[in-house]
Amino acid sequence: MRVGILGGTGPAGRGLATRLAAAGTGVGVVIGSRDAERAATIVAEVRDRWPDQSLDLVGADNAEAAGSDIVVVATPWDSAVDTLRPLARVLAGKVVVSMANALVREGREMLALVPPRGSVAAAVQWALPDSQVAAAFHHLPARQLADLKTLLAADVLVCSDHAEATAATTGLVDAIDGLRALDAGSLNQAAAIEAFTAVCVTLNLRHRAHSALRFSGI
Ligand SMILES: NC(=O)c1ccc[n+]([C@@H]2O[C@H](COP(=O)([O-])OP(=O)(O)OC[C@H]3O[C@@H](n4cnc5c(N)ncnc54)[C@H](OP(=O)(O)O)[C@@H]3O)[C@@H](O)[C@H]2O)c1
């Protein structure tokens, strides 16, 4: 199975790509970019950092990455819809995972913005009516994702209006050692999940930490 990550050259997409490509579960990753050369450069950097890992990882432009079996959108929140709309046809019938958070920093605090349609994921589903959109991976700090020496121990909240998208996204999460996917309900939950990222990042800013979210009792 191939996973394409649009905007995968940024810290978040690159971190997710590294973990999935290193998982050894047969998942190949295409790091997508507006510029295929930049994607190739990032892939080379990741390979140089982890020379002992056999990483199933390639770079491409976003359109080529969108041809993958599952597609993750890891652009800034306010460019997600513009990035995806021209790709709607190739994404039809596919699972598209939104990990974007609409946040703004004010000093030592992050504030959640309210995007059009209530959440980035809802806007993505609106832009891609023929795709099955899920929201996931919002609370994972990119630096820890990208560092294969860091043992992860985190829950990943997954929500979608499509059972198939929840199942496929859960499969991706569970492919990564130390992550546990939790079905958090319909895509309506994305607004709260995305907004709560502001609290997670603020905790990390104030406590100089790299905390992760873990739910007890489940
Ligand atoms: N950073 C984290 O710890 C973290 C954790 C979880 C979720 N997230 C979410 O994941 C998303 C990506 O985070 P990030 O920190 O990696 O973001 P980022 O570095 O700001 O952007 C990621 C990539 O998006 C592309 N991009 C930038 N501006 C664009 C535009 N106007 N149109 C289309 N593509 C554009 C760029 O790739 P090219 O120039 O190569 O096209 C860039 O490398 C965000 O929505 C963030 O909220 C972040």
The ligand as an SDF file (V2000), in Angstrom:
LIG
                    3D

 48 52  0  0  0  0  0  0  0  0999 V2000
    4.2630   20.6310   13.3570 N   0  0  0  0  0  0  0  0  0  0  0  0
    3.6240   19.7700   14.1600 C   0  0  0  0  0  0  0  0  0  0  0  0
    4.1340   19.3750   15.2280 O   0  0  0  0  0  0  0  0  0  0  0  0
    2.2610   19.2460   13.7550 C   0  0  0  0  0  0  0  0  0  0  0  0
    1.7340   18.1210   14.3900 C   0  0  0  0  0  0  0  0  0  0  0  0
    0.4860   17.6380   13.9840 C   0  0  0  0  0  0  0  0  0  0  0  0
   -0.2110   18.2980   12.9770 C   0  0  0  0  0  0  0  0  0  0  0  0
    0.3210   19.3870   12.3900 N   0  0  0  0  0  0  0  0  0  0  0  0
   -0.4220   20.0280   11.2950 C   0  0  0  0  0  0  0  0  0  0  0  0
    0.1310   19.4940   10.0960 O   0  0  0  0  0  0  0  0  0  0  0  0
    0.1780   20.5150    9.0980 C   0  0  0  0  0  0  0  0  0  0  0  0
    1.6060   20.6730    8.6320 C   0  0  0  0  0  0  0  0  0  0  0  0
    2.4030   21.1390    9.6960 O   0  0  0  0  0  0  0  0  0  0  0  0
    3.8910   21.6400    9.4110 P   0  0  0  0  0  0  0  0  0  0  0  0
    4.4110   22.1760   10.6590 O   0  0  0  0  0  0  0  0  0  0  0  0
    4.6310   20.5510    8.7070 O   0  0  0  0  0  0  0  0  0  0  0  0
    3.5620   22.8440    8.3680 O   0  0  0  0  0  0  0  0  0  0  0  0
    4.4400   23.7050    7.3820 P   0  0  0  0  0  0  0  0  0  0  0  0
    5.8720   23.3220    7.4960 O   0  0  0  0  0  0  0  0  0  0  0  0
    4.0790   25.1200    7.5610 O   0  0  0  0  0  0  0  0  0  0  0  0
    3.8680   23.2730    5.9470 O   0  0  0  0  0  0  0  0  0  0  0  0
    3.9890   21.9620    5.4440 C   0  0  0  0  0  0  0  0  0  0  0  0
    4.2300   22.0180    3.9440 C   0  0  0  0  0  0  0  0  0  0  0  0
    3.0820   22.5580    3.2870 O   0  0  0  0  0  0  0  0  0  0  0  0
    3.4760   23.1550    2.0700 C   0  0  0  0  0  0  0  0  0  0  0  0
    2.9010   24.4770    1.9420 N   0  0  0  0  0  0  0  0  0  0  0  0
    3.2540   25.6160    2.6330 C   0  0  0  0  0  0  0  0  0  0  0  0
    2.4940   26.6550    2.2400 N   0  0  0  0  0  0  0  0  0  0  0  0
    1.6590   26.1740    1.2870 C   0  0  0  0  0  0  0  0  0  0  0  0
    0.6520   26.7690    0.4830 C   0  0  0  0  0  0  0  0  0  0  0  0
    0.3320   28.0800    0.5910 N   0  0  0  0  0  0  0  0  0  0  0  0
   -0.0010   25.9840   -0.4000 N   0  0  0  0  0  0  0  0  0  0  0  0
    0.2960   24.6460   -0.5120 C   0  0  0  0  0  0  0  0  0  0  0  0
    1.2630   24.0340    0.2080 N   0  0  0  0  0  0  0  0  0  0  0  0
    1.9120   24.7870    1.0960 C   0  0  0  0  0  0  0  0  0  0  0  0
    5.0110   23.2450    2.0910 C   0  0  0  0  0  0  0  0  0  0  0  0
    5.4970   22.2330    1.2130 O   0  0  0  0  0  0  0  0  0  0  0  0
    6.0590   22.5810   -0.2530 P   0  0  0  0  0  0  0  0  0  0  0  0
    6.6270   23.9760   -0.2000 O   0  0  0  0  0  0  0  0  0  0  0  0
    7.1270   21.5550   -0.4100 O   0  0  0  0  0  0  0  0  0  0  0  0
    4.9190   22.4310   -1.1630 O   0  0  0  0  0  0  0  0  0  0  0  0
    5.3750   22.9120    3.5100 C   0  0  0  0  0  0  0  0  0  0  0  0
    6.6120   22.2290    3.6200 O   0  0  0  0  0  0  0  0  0  0  0  0
   -0.3680   21.8050    9.7190 C   0  0  0  0  0  0  0  0  0  0  0  0
   -1.6900   21.9800    9.3090 O   0  0  0  0  0  0  0  0  0  0  0  0
   -0.2640   21.5470   11.2130 C   0  0  0  0  0  0  0  0  0  0  0  0
   -1.2890   22.1920   11.9200 O   0  0  0  0  0  0  0  0  0  0  0  0
    1.5460   19.8700   12.7400 C   0  0  0  0  0  0  0  0  0  0  0  0
  1  2  1  0
  2  3  2  0
  2  4  1  0
  4  5  1  0
  4 48  2  0
  5  6  2  0
  6  7  1  0
  7  8  2  0
  8  9  1  0
  8 48  1  0
  9 10  1  0
  9 46  1  0
 10 11  1  0
 11 12  1  0
 11 44  1  0
 12 13  1  0
 13 14  1  0
 14 15  2  0
 14 16  1  0
 14 17  1  0
 17 18  1  0
 18 19  2  0
 18 20  1  0
 18 21  1  0
 21 22  1  0
 22 23  1  0
 23 24  1  0
 23 42  1  0
 24 25  1  0
 25 26  1  0
 25 36  1  0
 26 27  1  0
 26 35  1  0
 27 28  2  0
 28 29  1  0
 29 30  1  0
 29 35  2  0
 30 31  1  0
 30 32  2  0
 32 33  1  0
 33 34  2  0
 34 35  1  0
 36 37  1  0
 36 42  1  0
 37 38  1  0
 38 39  2  0
 38 40  1  0
 38 41  1  0
 42 43  1  0
 44 45  1  0
 44 46  1  0
 46 47  1  0
M  CHG  2   8   1  16  -1
M  END
$$$$
